[in-house]
Amino acid sequence: MITEKEQQFIVYWEQERTARSTVRSKLLSGLPVAVLFSVPVLLLLFVVYEFFPEWYTKMSKATTGTFVTIVIAVFISVLFFAYFRMHYKWEMNEQYYRELKKKATIPGSEIKQ
């Protein structure tokens, strides 16, 4: 039996599934959480670069250019996390939608109030 809430989800997902399936949509909707996870890393890099520039180069024998590489790596990680997080959510909604559609086609599964 399909509840009213499940029926509402079916209607909602039928309207939203194509719009949310694009790469652009997944990136844009996943960016806020991905940036939230990268802020501490970027903040740490900024603090070390601005307030302790000699410490890092003395301790690790690294040049200042490695900071640029780290920032690029964090940026790529943000894009990766944003896309795959939203793709996972889309897949879960799609699976739930298909299960409900299959459940709705079974004889005797009318909407339960």
C-alpha positions in Angstrom: 0.0 0.0 0.0 1.2 3.4 -0.9 0.8 6.2 1.7 -0.1 9.8 0.8 3.4 10.8 1.6 4.9 8.3 -0.8 2.4 9.4 -3.5 3.6 13.0 -3.0 7.2 11.9 -3.4 6.3 10.1 -6.7 4.8 13.3 -8.0 7.7 15.5 -6.7 10.4 13.2 -8.2 8.6 12.9 -11.6 8.9 16.7 -11.8 12.4 17.1 -10.5 14.3 14.0 -11.7 15.4 15.3 -15.1 16.4 18.7 -13.8 18.5 17.3 -11.0 20.2 14.7 -13.2 22.5 17.2 -14.9 26.1 17.6 -13.9 25.6 21.4 -13.5 22.7 20.9 -11.2 24.6 18.4 -9.1 27.6 20.6 -8.8 25.7 23.7 -7.9 23.5 22.0 -5.2 26.5 20.1 -3.7 28.9 23.1 -3.5 27.7 24.6 -0.2 28.5 21.4 1.8 31.7 20.7 -0.1 33.0 24.2 0.6 32.0 23.9 4.2 34.4 20.9 4.5 37.2 22.7 2.7 37.1 25.9 4.7 39.1 24.5 7.7 41.9 23.3 5.3 42.0 26.6 3.5 41.9 28.6 6.8 44.8 26.5 8.1 46.8 27.1 4.9 46.1 30.9 5.1 47.2 31.1 8.7 50.4 29.2 8.1 51.2 31.1 5.0 50.5 34.6 6.5 51.7 34.2 10.1 54.4 31.4 9.9 55.8 31.4 6.4 59.4 30.5 7.5 58.2 27.7 9.8 56.7 25.6 7.0 59.6 25.9 4.6 62.2 25.2 7.4 60.3 22.1 8.7 59.5 20.4 5.4 62.1 21.8 3.1 59.3 22.8 0.8 59.0 25.9 -1.4 56.3 28.5 -1.1 54.8 27.2 -4.4 53.5 24.1 -2.8 50.7 26.2 -1.3 49.4 26.8 -4.7 49.4 23.1 -5.4 47.6 22.4 -2.1 44.9 25.0 -3.0 44.4 23.4 -6.4 44.1 20.0 -4.8 41.5 21.3 -2.3 39.6 22.9 -5.1 39.5 19.6 -7.1 38.4 17.8 -3.9 35.6 20.3 -3.5 34.3 19.7 -7.0 34.7 15.9 -6.6 32.8 15.9 -3.2 30.1 18.2 -4.5 29.3 16.2 -7.6 29.5 12.7 -6.1 27.5 13.6 -2.9 24.6 14.9 -5.0 24.9 12.1 -7.5 24.6 9.6 -4.6 21.5 11.5 -3.3 20.0 11.5 -6.8 20.6 7.7 -7.1 19.0 7.1 -3.7 15.9 9.1 -4.7 15.7 7.4 -8.1 15.9 4.0 -6.4 13.2 4.9 -4.0 11.0 6.3 -6.8 11.4 3.1 -8.8 10.5 1.0 -5.8 7.4 3.0 -5.1 6.4 2.9 -8.8 6.8 -0.9 -8.7 4.8 -1.1 -5.5 2.1 1.1 -7.0 1.6 -1.2 -10.0 1.0 -4.3 -7.8 -2.7 -5.1 -7.8 -4.5 -4.2 -4.5 -2.0 -1.5 -3.6 -4.2 1.5 -3.4 -3.3 4.7 -1.6 -3.5 4.4 2.1 -4.9 7.4 4.0 
